[in-house]
Amino acid sequence: MLVTSKTTYLWKGLNTMPENKHDAMAARTKELIKETFVRLVEKEGFGGVSVRNLTASAGINRGTFYLHYKDKYDLMEQIQTEILDGLQKVMVVDISSVELQQTYLDEQPYAPFVCIFQYLHEHGGLIRLLLGPKGESGFPGKMKEVVSESFYKKLFNHHTFENNPSIPKEYLTAFSVSVFLGVTEEWLNQDPPYSPEQIAVIYIKLLFFQAFR
């Protein structure tokens, strides 16, 4: 597992353990490739990484790499997909307006938000790298799309669009997404950051601040 100079895990696979020895060996090789790739992206930037220097750094031959990935773009795509699929899963939980307001009044963290921020914290090093200038340029847009889809469903389910007919749906969604992503990016860029529980409380305060200011 890769550790940066700030002792932040940049890569932490989400896959379950394979069932047989062959699959286990293949899984270990893929993890080695991913760890090495992320380390090189952190050092050289995505544009500076090639299959040649990746395989040399990982101590494997190029044929082994091509057993698992078409090229470095396919490898990057799979890493991004794995991270975003995990984010989508933790964001699918519904939000209770009553419970949310009560946790705000009590200044307590709201469990669904804590779950989301725990995931972001756990994979914060890699997400920060992918969002930054050394990552692949398409990732911020992909992450925004995942968050936008989740927020649109939540706003629809809570009749936010119906209760605010003078504001177009896409603007309400964009506003909500921008607050979440802005908080997330600022939080992940801090060293050390607030805990997931602490940032969940701050996020709730911001939600009510924008609603009742």
Disulfide bonds with the S-S distance in Angstrom:
none
